[in-house]
Amino acid sequence: MTCSRRDFGLLLPSLAAAQAVPVSSVDNDVEHLPVMKTERFAFDEIPLIGRDDV
């Protein structure tokens, strides 16, 4: 059987997916994800950069 580059292009991703380590669903819960803190700025508090005439 001769294999072309097209055949390998279809075969290699499936082989990589078959050998991948399954991720446990416990680590992907919403409660375990990192939390990004946010801040609120009033319009007056936002620093102006690059405008000297204001």
C-alpha positions as CSV (number, residue, x, y, z in Angstrom):
1,M,0.0,0.0,0.0
2,T,1.4,3.4,-1.0
3,C,0.7,6.3,1.3
4,S,0.7,9.8,0.0
5,R,1.3,13.0,2.0
6,R,-2.5,13.6,1.9
7,D,-3.0,10.3,3.7
8,F,-0.5,11.2,6.4
9,G,-2.1,14.6,6.7
10,L,-5.4,12.8,7.6
11,L,-3.8,10.1,9.7
12,L,-1.4,12.0,12.0
13,P,-4.0,14.2,13.8
14,S,-6.0,11.2,14.6
15,L,-3.0,9.3,15.9
16,A,-2.0,12.3,18.1
17,A,-5.6,12.5,19.5
18,A,-5.6,8.8,20.2
19,Q,-2.3,9.1,22.2
20,A,-3.4,12.3,24.1
21,V,-3.8,12.0,27.9
22,P,-7.4,12.3,28.8
23,V,-8.2,15.3,31.0
24,S,-10.2,14.6,34.0
25,S,-13.5,16.6,34.2
26,V,-12.8,17.5,37.9
27,D,-10.1,20.0,36.9
28,N,-12.3,21.7,34.3
29,D,-15.1,22.7,36.7
30,V,-16.0,26.3,36.9
31,E,-15.2,26.4,40.6
32,H,-11.5,25.5,39.9
33,L,-10.8,28.0,37.1
34,P,-8.7,31.1,37.9
35,V,-10.6,34.3,38.6
36,M,-9.7,37.5,36.9
37,K,-10.2,40.5,39.1
38,T,-11.6,43.6,37.5
39,E,-11.6,47.3,38.5
40,R,-13.9,50.1,37.8
41,F,-12.6,53.5,36.7
42,A,-14.7,56.7,36.4
43,F,-14.1,58.7,33.2
44,D,-12.2,61.3,35.2
45,E,-9.8,58.7,36.6
46,I,-8.6,57.3,33.3
47,P,-5.2,58.6,32.6
48,L,-4.7,60.4,29.3
49,I,-1.6,59.3,27.4
50,G,-0.1,61.3,24.5
51,R,-2.4,64.3,24.8
52,D,-0.7,67.4,26.3
53,D,-3.4,69.9,25.2
54,V,-6.1,68.6,27.5
